[in-house]
Structure formats: C-alpha cells, structure tokens
Amino acid sequence: MVRRYGFLVLWVILFLSLLIWLAVLVVRLSGEIDLYGQQLKDDRPWHISQLQIEMERLLGSLNLYLVQPVEEHRRQSILHAEIFWSRAILLNEGDTGRYLRELDESTYQQVTAVLDYLERHDAEILSMPIDFATQLRPNLEQWIAGFQYRIVRLSEDAFREADARGDLVRTTYYNIRSILLGLGVIGAIGFLALLSNAYRNRKLRIQAEKATRIQSEFLANMSHEIRTPLNGIIGTVDLLKDCDNEAERQSLIHTLGSSSEALLVQINDVLDYSRLESGLSDIETDSFELVSLVRDAVTILQAQAQAKGIILTYEPPDLAAIWVISDENRLRQILLNLIGNAIKFTDEGHVKVSLQVKRQAKLIQASISVIDTGIGIPEDQRQQLFMPFRQADNSTSRRYGGTGLGLAISQQLAGILNGHIEVDSQLGRGSEFRLNISLLPGRSGNQTADPVITLPELNLSGRVLVVEDNLVNQGIVCKMLQKMGLEVAVANHGEEALKACSESRFDLILMDVQMPGIDGLEATRLLRQRGITTPIVALTANATAESRQACVEAGMVDFLSKPFRYLALQAILQRFLPAQRPGHLPRNTLTADPGAGETRP
C-alpha cells in the first residue's frame, strides 16, 4: 500500500512539475511573439531610409539648382524640400515617433533638430532663393552622413535581436517538445499503472471471492467434521448416564474413544496446515530404516482396511534394509495420509503399497506408490487435490468426510523433504499416488526401533498442585492423579498458586499456561525468583515448539499438551515422583514418546 501511494505521489509531482514548466515556457514564448509583433510594427528603419532617400534627392536638386539656377530647378528643390520635411514629421510623430523617442533618443533629437531648422526657415524653403540653397546644402550633407550611420546601427541591432530571439524561440520550442514527450511518457506510465492496478484489484477481488467461497466451504465442512464426533461424544455420554449393562457400557466407552480420536485428527490437520503455512513446522533429520518405516505405516492401517473389508498389501524392494537420512516422523505422516486416503475412498477391492529405490550419485531416489481400486478422480478435478480445504468435489466431501487438508499437508511436507507427490487416476477404477523423494544415505545402527516401556503396577507418592482455571480439566486431572495414589491440591489461577506454594510444600506442580491474571509462565518465573525449586510441568493446549520453548525458558521442567492420556501423564510423573508400592495399576505398555496421542507439536 505504501509503495503504491508513493508511486502515485511521485507521478503527480512529476506530472505537475512538467505542466508548470510547460506553462512557463509557453508564457515566455508568448512574450517573444509579442515582442516580435512589436518589432514588426516598428517602422523606424523604413522611415529613416525614406528620409535618407529624400535627403539624397533634395541634395541632388540643390546641386542642379546651384549649377543652373533656373526656375525649373528651383521648383524641384522646393518640392523635394517639402517631401523631405513631411518625411521628417512622419518619423518624429505617432507610433514611429514614440518608438523613436523610447528606443533611440539620439536619433529622435537629431530629427527634432532638423524639424526645428526647417520650421525656422519655413519662408526660405518655400521660396528657395539661391543664397539659402547655398546655406542649406552643407547642412543637408551633414544630416545625410549622420542618418546613414543611424540606419546601419538600426540594421545591426535588428539583426542581433532577431538572431537572439530566434535562438530563444528555438530553444523554447525544443524544451516544449521535450516536455510534451515527457508528459506523454508519464501519462502512458500512469495509464499503464492504472490498468495494472485495475487488473491487480480485479485479480485480488477474484482471489478474495474465491478465498471467501473456500472459507465458507471449509467452515461448513469443518462444522460437519467437528460436530460429527462431538455428537458421538455427547450422545455417548448421555447413554452412559443410564447404562447398567456392562457389555453395552464397554461398547459405549469404545465409541466415546473413537469419537474423541476422530475429533483430535481433525484438529491435528488444521494445526499442521497452519504451522506449515506460517513456516513454523519443525523438521528433524536423523538416520532411519526406510523399508521398515513403510511396512510400519501399512501395519498401523491394517485394522482400518480390514474393518472396510479391503485388502491392504505392501510390496517391499529387493533390499532387506535401506538406511536413509530425513525426517522420519514427517515421512511417516505423509505415508499415513496417502494410505489412509486410499482406504477412505475405496469401498471394495484392495490398496497396494510398494517401495522402489534407485541409487543416483550420492542420493537415494525413493518412489513410494499407493494404488487403490477406489472411486477415482476426474481429470478436470485433479488440480484441486493438493489445494487446502478442498476435495475432488463437494459430494465426495459429504460422503467420505474429512477436512480436505491431508493432501495439502502431505504435498507441502514432501516439498520440505526434497520430494513431491504425483497422481494418476481413472474415474471409477481407482487412483495411484506416488511420493518421489530424494534422500541422503544413512548408516545402520544409528537409531534403533522405539523401545517399549512397560509401566509397572505401582502407586506414586507425593503432593501435587494442579494450577488450572477450567473446572472440567481440574476434575479430570485430579481424578487421574488420585488414581495414581497422589495427594492433590488445586489452584484456580496464578495468584492462588503463588499463595499455595508460600503456605505449603509440594512435590510437583502441574501448571496451565493460559489463565486470567497471572498466567502460568509468569507464575513459574515468580516461583523461581522466590527460590522454589519444585518441578513444574506445563499442562497446556498450546502444542507448538514455540510454546514448549517458552515454558522451558520460564523455568518449567517438562511439557504435556492437551488433550493428553492417562498413560502419558503417568509417564511424566514417574520421572519426578517416587513409587510407593506395586500392585495398584494394571500392566500397560507405552512407546518411548510420552506425548504419543497428543496434539502434534
């Protein structure tokens, strides 16, 4: 916006500056034209030259008269004297006399002196006696010499002024021409800028309308996708209230868990896409075994395929193991999205996953294909597949559900990992998605499979302070902690937590981050400033790397994101609280990642 208005202001300044300059030059040229017109009206040189001619004629007549003083020569002398007198009067009166008086005072005085002389000898001129003719001739010769010099000077001055005025007019013309060209160029640039701006505004308007339409579709889709599992959760809770049959109760609990998982998947997709769009997605590279990674992804989704009656198979490469360097978790996420989509849009038949590997120079070129016998995709709708919040068509979205973010996230992750996703499909016959990715070779033994941690049957001992402003979350956390055999105290916000820690000693603090008044980060900093070294674990819905780092910097020792599972909470508490006695909890297993099942950071 600033750049656009800056260009407009600069354009206006240049345009106005050139217009003002053009106006100045036009006024100047008009002045020169007026001066030229005045110069054309100045008939002094003509009158002086005519006066000079009449003086020459009078001199000639006088010479004849003095040589032959006959009546005819006398009358000729009188005639030429009268004409000479009239020429002198014309030169010294009217506009010519005014120009002569203003521009050439010396000539004006000279003509005035001639007229004075003629007026003083008015009678002699009309009679022209021989002695007066003899007296008049030397004066006439002197006048002729003086006026001849004046004519030469006037001609030189006129030529000089005309030459200077011609140069000025020529220069002014070139300047006006340059300004007109400049105005034309600036006008053309302004016109093109207006066209470009109009085109950009139209494009932005179309994009805004498209974004609004997509947003509306997304909101409608998300409303459906979130409300569906929420309906399952709320409905199941209502049924559980009046359920006395244990088998039905277990079935409802299973439905409750499935609906919760479905809701968490939708939220995870939106958060993943948001972090990718903002450039905040974390990529961690390490060495891992590719063949097993693909096999594990297929294994995870076997139950989902069997539930739909679909055959899910995996065709590994000839090599038993291929160690590569990349982000194992992000690559697994792409595979789960692709295979999950294939199962989702396949009602009968099979889904086949294959891995092909080629070594090129110092890279490993891997191609992972996911082939299904599902509904297929029309060719004119394939370009929408990798757009956010979109599926091939709205009816597909309504029939099969989903946020429409899976493929958009997968394509962006593939690009980050130096790869891309291709698709081939035939409507009604199935689709093939191929992940082509370039990987660095890794070394075996750098990383082993995630160890399985067996949680022993035990009770934990100690006093735990739960700092949480939400009453529902308070109740859930407190019941989980009490089930582990812990003594629990509750603080509704940061100020109560500070007061509770000043009055009592706790073995562990579970601290919510976002609370009214003093939030969890500020409360942790104040506790550390007071010298309280009790372990503080963040318990927050902000499941991002930045949030985790902020908690660590504030003085917290660990981070558990909401929603969390009982086993994840137990795994973290085991690190800071001692076991009291075995025999309380049933045996369970948990992967080494204590955040498994949480919202992905």
Rosetta blueprint (number, residue, H / E / L):
1 M L
2 V H
3 R H
4 R H
5 Y H
6 G H
7 F H
8 L H
9 V H
10 L H
11 W H
12 V H
13 I H
14 L H
15 F H
16 L H
17 S H
18 L H
19 L H
20 I H
21 W H
22 L H
23 A H
24 V H
25 L H
26 V H
27 V H
28 R H
29 L H
30 S H
31 G H
32 E H
33 I H
34 D H
35 L H
36 Y H
37 G H
38 Q H
39 Q H
40 L H
41 K H
42 D L
43 D L
44 R H
45 P H
46 W H
47 H H
48 I H
49 S H
50 Q H
51 L H
52 Q H
53 I H
54 E H
55 M H
56 E H
57 R H
58 L H
59 L H
60 G H
61 S H
62 L H
63 N H
64 L H
65 Y H
66 L H
67 V H
68 Q L
69 P L
70 V L
71 E H
72 E H
73 H H
74 R H
75 R H
76 Q H
77 S H
78 I H
79 L H
80 H H
81 A H
82 E H
83 I H
84 F H
85 W H
86 S H
87 R H
88 A H
89 I H
90 L H
91 L H
92 N H
93 E L
94 G H
95 D H
96 T H
97 G H
98 R H
99 Y H
100 L H
101 R H
102 E H
103 L H
104 D L
105 E H
106 S H
107 T H
108 Y H
109 Q H
110 Q H
111 V H
112 T H
113 A H
114 V H
115 L H
116 D H
117 Y H
118 L H
119 E H
120 R H
121 H L
122 D H
123 A H
124 E H
125 I H
126 L H
127 S H
128 M L
129 P L
130 I H
131 D H
132 F H
133 A H
134 T H
135 Q H
136 L H
137 R H
138 P H
139 N H
140 L H
141 E H
142 Q H
143 W H
144 I H
145 A H
146 G H
147 F H
148 Q H
149 Y H
150 R H
151 I H
152 V H
153 R H
154 L H
155 S H
156 E H
157 D H
158 A H
159 F H
160 R H
161 E H
162 A H
163 D H
164 A H
165 R H
166 G H
167 D H
168 L H
169 V H
170 R H
171 T H
172 T H
173 Y H
174 Y H
175 N H
176 I H
177 R H
178 S H
179 I H
180 L H
181 L H
182 G H
183 L H
184 G H
185 V H
186 I H
187 G H
188 A H
189 I H
190 G H
191 F H
192 L H
193 A H
194 L H
195 L H
196 S H
197 N H
198 A H
199 Y H
200 R H
201 N H
202 R H
203 K H
204 L H
205 R H
206 I H
207 Q H
208 A H
209 E H
210 K H
211 A H
212 T H
213 R H
214 I H
215 Q H
216 S H
217 E H
218 F H
219 L H
220 A H
221 N H
222 M H
223 S H
224 H H
225 E H
226 I H
227 R H
228 T H
229 P H
230 L H
231 N H
232 G H
233 I H
234 I H
235 G H
236 T H
237 V H
238 D H
239 L H
240 L H
241 K H
242 D L
243 C L
244 D L
245 N L
246 E H
247 A H
248 E H
249 R H
250 Q H
251 S H
252 L H
253 I H
254 H H
255 T H
256 L H
257 G H
258 S H
259 S H
260 S H
261 E H
262 A H
263 L H
264 L H
265 V H
266 Q H
267 I H
268 N H
269 D H
270 V H
271 L H
272 D H
273 Y H
274 S H
275 R H
276 L H
277 E H
278 S H
279 G L
280 L L
281 S L
282 D L
283 I L
284 E L
285 T L
286 D E
287 S E
288 F E
289 E E
290 L H
291 V H
292 S H
293 L H
294 V H
295 R H
296 D H
297 A H
298 V H
299 T H
300 I H
301 L L
302 Q H
303 A H
304 Q H
305 A H
306 Q H
307 A H
308 K L
309 G L
310 I L
311 I E
312 L E
313 T E
314 Y E
315 E E
316 P L
317 P L
318 D L
319 L L
320 A L
321 A L
322 I L
323 W E
324 V E
325 I E
326 S E
327 D L
328 E H
329 N H
330 R H
331 L H
332 R H
333 Q H
334 I H
335 L H
336 L H
337 N H
338 L H
339 I H
340 G H
341 N H
342 A H
343 I H
344 K H
345 F L
346 T L
347 D L
348 E L
349 G L
350 H E
351 V E
352 K E
353 V E
354 S E
355 L E
356 Q E
357 V E
358 K E
359 R E
360 Q E
361 A L
362 K L
363 L E
364 I E
365 Q E
366 A E
367 S E
368 I E
369 S E
370 V E
371 I E
372 D E
373 T L
374 G L
375 I L
376 G L
377 I L
378 P L
379 E H
380 D H
381 Q H
382 R H
383 Q H
384 Q H
385 L L
386 F L
387 M L
388 P L
389 F L
390 R L
391 Q L
392 A L
393 D L
394 N H
395 S H
396 T H
397 S H
398 R H
399 R H
400 Y H
401 G L
402 G L
403 T L
404 G L
405 L L
406 G H
407 L H
408 A H
409 I H
410 S H
411 Q H
412 Q H
413 L H
414 A H
415 G H
416 I H
417 L L
418 N L
419 G E
420 H E
421 I E
422 E E
423 V E
424 D E
425 S E
426 Q E
427 L L
428 G L
429 R L
430 G E
431 S E
432 E E
433 F E
434 R E
435 L E
436 N E
437 I E
438 S E
439 L E
440 L E
441 P E
442 G L
443 R L
444 S L
445 G L
446 N L
447 Q L
448 T L
449 A L
450 D L
451 P L
452 V E
453 I E
454 T E
455 L E
456 P L
457 E L
458 L E
459 N E
460 L E
461 S L
462 G L
463 R E
464 V E
465 L E
466 V E
467 V E
468 E L
469 D L
470 N L
471 L H
472 V H
473 N H
474 Q H
475 G H
476 I H
477 V H
478 C H
479 K H
480 M H
481 L H
482 Q H
483 K H
484 M L
485 G L
486 L L
487 E E
488 V E
489 A E
490 V E
491 A E
492 N L
493 H L
494 G H
495 E H
496 E H
497 A H
498 L H
499 K H
500 A H
501 C H
502 S H
503 E H
504 S L
505 R L
506 F L
507 D L
508 L E
509 I E
510 L E
511 M E
512 D L
513 V L
514 Q L
515 M L
516 P L
517 G L
518 I L
519 D L
520 G H
521 L H
522 E H
523 A H
524 T H
525 R H
526 L H
527 L H
528 R H
529 Q H
530 R L
531 G L
532 I L
533 T L
534 T L
535 P L
536 I E
537 V E
538 A E
539 L E
540 T E
541 A L
542 N L
543 A L
544 T L
545 A H
546 E H
547 S H
548 R H
549 Q H
550 A H
551 C H
552 V H
553 E H
554 A H
555 G L
556 M L
557 V L
558 D E
559 F E
560 L E
561 S E
562 K L
563 P L
564 F L
565 R L
566 Y H
567 L H
568 A H
569 L H
570 Q H
571 A H
572 I H
573 L H
574 Q H
575 R H
576 F H
577 L L
578 P L
579 A E
580 Q E
581 R E
582 P E
583 G L
584 H L
585 L L
586 P L
587 R L
588 N E
589 T E
590 L E
591 T E
592 A L
593 D L
594 P L
595 G L
596 A L
597 G L
598 E L
599 T L
600 R L
601 P L
